[in-house]
Amino acid sequence: MEPTTLTTDRLLLRPFDARDVEAVRAACQDPEIARWIPVPDPYGRKDAEDFVFGVSPAGWREDTMYNFGVFTKAGDLVGSMGLVRLFQLHSPERQAELGFWTVKEQRKKGYTSEAGRAVAEWAFSELGAERLEWVAEAGNVASRAVALRLGFVLEGTQRARIVQRGTRRDAWVATLLPSDVGVDSATPYLPYDEGRAA
């Protein structure tokens, strides 16, 4: 997959590049990011370089992860938002997981939801995704609030789903389907109907 750039009313979503290393390093000093996201802690310049020059471009190149740097139109880093393929997108499963972090100073401005809508629309229209999943450690109410604003439907708590800092933790899980945002899906969806199952 060729790296892609997306735009919204207030934001530019593009692959990270060399000019972003210091901003990523600075953002990841925030203890809240380290609390909820499996980033190195402490987070140094080499960690930012590995992310910008290694992990992010490899995901695009290998067609396994599509990571966007989220920026204001003025060029300030808002955060990172990406999709990780759960299965081959050209296979019948066509599923991906949405993940994100937001710079401390950019929170509570609606930027993360705005970026999430753009990425979800791109996933459904360009990647042919038919199911997006959001997973966060139980207790991450800020991340859950973004997922709900995007239209994700909470499906429950999964025990021991996430390993964070060497400890298994429970996770909240939610999904977003194309039909949730008025988009057709290539594969028909037959939801469970208790009356039909009887």
C-alpha positions as CSV (number, residue, x, y, z in Angstrom):
1,M,0.0,0.0,0.0
2,E,1.3,3.4,-1.0
3,P,1.4,5.8,2.0
4,T,-1.6,8.1,1.9
5,T,-2.4,11.6,3.0
6,L,-5.9,12.6,4.3
7,T,-7.3,16.0,5.1
8,T,-10.2,17.2,7.2
9,D,-11.5,20.7,7.9
10,R,-8.8,21.3,10.5
11,L,-6.2,18.5,10.1
12,L,-3.7,16.9,7.8
13,L,-3.1,13.2,8.3
14,R,0.2,12.0,6.7
15,P,2.9,9.4,7.2
16,F,5.5,10.5,9.7
17,D,8.9,11.7,8.4
18,A,12.2,13.1,9.6
19,R,10.8,16.5,10.7
20,D,8.5,14.8,13.2
21,V,11.1,12.9,15.3
22,E,11.4,15.5,18.0
23,A,7.7,16.2,18.3
24,V,7.0,12.5,18.7
25,R,9.7,12.2,21.4
26,A,8.3,15.2,23.3
27,A,4.8,13.9,23.1
28,C,5.7,10.5,24.4
29,Q,7.1,12.0,27.6
30,D,3.5,12.3,28.8
31,P,2.9,9.7,31.5
32,E,-0.7,9.2,30.3
33,I,0.6,8.0,26.9
34,A,3.0,5.6,28.6
35,R,0.1,4.5,30.9
36,W,-2.2,3.4,28.2
37,I,-0.1,2.8,25.1
38,P,2.7,0.2,24.9
39,V,5.5,2.6,24.1
40,P,8.9,2.4,25.6
41,D,9.2,4.0,29.0
42,P,11.3,6.1,29.3
43,Y,10.9,7.2,25.7
44,G,14.1,8.6,24.1
45,R,15.1,10.1,20.8
46,K,16.1,6.6,19.4
47,D,12.6,5.3,20.2
48,A,11.1,8.2,18.2
49,E,13.5,7.5,15.3
50,D,12.6,3.8,15.4
51,F,8.9,4.7,15.2
52,V,9.2,7.3,12.5
53,F,11.9,5.7,10.3
54,G,11.2,2.0,11.0
55,V,7.8,0.9,12.4
56,S,5.6,3.3,10.6
57,P,7.1,3.0,7.0
58,A,7.4,-0.8,7.4
59,G,3.7,-1.0,8.1
60,W,2.8,0.8,4.9
61,R,5.4,-1.1,2.9
62,E,4.3,-4.6,4.3
63,D,0.6,-3.7,4.1
64,T,0.1,-4.6,7.7
65,M,-0.3,-1.2,9.5
66,Y,-1.3,2.2,8.2
67,N,-0.1,4.8,10.6
68,F,-0.9,8.5,10.2
69,G,0.7,11.4,11.9
70,V,-2.1,13.8,12.7
71,F,-1.3,17.5,12.4
72,T,-3.0,20.8,12.5
73,K,-3.0,22.8,9.2
74,A,-0.3,25.0,10.9
75,G,1.9,21.8,11.2
76,D,1.6,21.1,15.0
77,L,1.6,17.5,16.0
78,V,-1.8,16.4,17.3
79,G,-1.1,12.7,17.6
80,S,-0.8,9.4,15.9
81,M,-3.6,7.3,14.5
82,G,-3.3,4.0,12.8
83,L,-5.0,0.9,11.6
84,V,-3.5,-2.6,12.2
85,R,-4.8,-5.3,9.9
86,L,-6.3,-8.2,11.9
87,F,-6.6,-10.3,8.7
88,Q,-5.7,-9.9,5.1
89,L,-7.9,-7.1,3.8
90,H,-8.5,-8.9,0.5
91,S,-9.7,-12.0,2.4
92,P,-13.4,-12.4,3.6
93,E,-12.5,-11.2,7.1
94,R,-11.5,-7.6,6.1
95,Q,-10.9,-6.4,9.6
96,A,-8.6,-3.9,11.2
97,E,-8.0,-2.4,14.6
98,L,-8.0,1.4,15.1
99,G,-5.5,2.8,17.6
100,F,-4.4,6.3,18.5
101,W,-2.7,8.6,21.0
102,T,-3.0,12.4,21.3
103,V,-0.5,15.0,22.4
104,K,-1.4,16.3,25.9
105,E,-1.8,19.9,24.7
106,Q,-4.1,18.9,21.8
107,R,-6.7,17.0,23.8
108,K,-10.3,18.1,24.3
109,K,-10.4,20.0,21.0
110,G,-12.2,17.3,19.0
111,Y,-9.1,16.6,16.8
112,T,-8.9,12.9,17.6
113,S,-12.5,12.3,16.7
114,E,-12.1,14.3,13.5
115,A,-9.0,12.3,12.5
116,G,-10.8,9.0,13.4
117,R,-13.7,9.8,11.2
118,A,-11.4,10.4,8.3
119,V,-9.4,7.2,8.9
120,A,-12.5,5.1,9.3
121,E,-14.0,6.5,6.1
122,W,-10.7,5.7,4.3
123,A,-10.6,2.2,5.7
124,F,-14.1,1.4,4.5
125,S,-13.9,3.1,1.1
126,E,-10.2,2.5,0.1
127,L,-9.1,-0.6,2.0
128,G,-12.5,-2.3,1.7
129,A,-12.5,-3.0,5.5
130,E,-15.8,-4.4,6.7
131,R,-15.2,-4.3,10.5
132,L,-13.1,-2.0,12.6
133,E,-12.2,-2.9,16.1
134,W,-11.2,-0.6,19.0
135,V,-9.4,-2.1,22.0
136,A,-8.2,-0.3,25.0
137,E,-7.3,-1.2,28.5
138,A,-10.4,-1.2,30.7
139,G,-10.4,2.2,32.5
140,N,-9.2,4.3,29.6
141,V,-12.3,6.5,29.6
142,A,-10.8,9.1,27.3
143,S,-10.1,6.6,24.5
144,R,-13.5,5.1,25.0
145,A,-15.1,8.5,24.7
146,V,-13.4,9.0,21.3
147,A,-14.5,5.5,20.1
148,L,-18.1,6.3,21.1
149,R,-18.1,9.6,19.3
150,L,-16.9,7.8,16.2
151,G,-19.9,5.5,16.4
152,F,-18.2,2.4,17.7
153,V,-20.5,0.0,19.6
154,L,-19.2,-1.3,22.9
155,E,-19.2,-5.1,22.9
156,G,-17.9,-5.7,26.4
157,T,-14.8,-6.4,28.5
158,Q,-12.4,-9.1,27.6
159,R,-10.4,-10.6,30.4
160,A,-6.6,-10.5,30.2
161,R,-6.7,-9.3,26.5
162,I,-3.8,-6.8,26.7
163,V,-0.3,-7.3,28.0
164,Q,1.0,-4.0,29.2
165,R,4.4,-3.7,31.0
166,G,4.5,-7.5,31.5
167,T,1.1,-7.7,33.1
168,R,-2.1,-9.0,31.5
169,R,-5.0,-6.6,31.8
170,D,-8.6,-6.5,30.9
171,A,-9.7,-4.6,27.8
172,W,-12.8,-2.8,26.6
173,V,-13.7,-3.8,23.0
174,A,-15.9,-2.0,20.5
175,T,-16.6,-2.3,16.8
176,L,-17.6,0.0,13.9
177,L,-19.2,-1.5,10.8
178,P,-19.7,0.2,7.5
179,S,-23.5,0.2,8.0
180,D,-23.0,2.2,11.3
181,V,-21.8,5.1,9.2
182,G,-24.1,4.6,6.2
183,V,-21.6,2.8,4.0
184,D,-22.4,-0.4,2.1
185,S,-20.3,-3.5,2.7
186,A,-19.2,-6.0,0.1
187,T,-20.2,-8.9,2.3
188,P,-23.8,-9.1,3.5
189,Y,-24.3,-8.9,7.2
190,L,-26.8,-11.1,9.0
191,P,-27.1,-9.9,12.6
192,Y,-28.3,-12.3,15.3
193,D,-32.0,-12.3,15.7
194,E,-33.2,-14.2,18.7
195,G,-36.6,-14.9,17.2
196,R,-35.1,-16.3,14.0
197,A,-32.8,-18.6,16.1
198,A,-35.7,-20.2,18.0
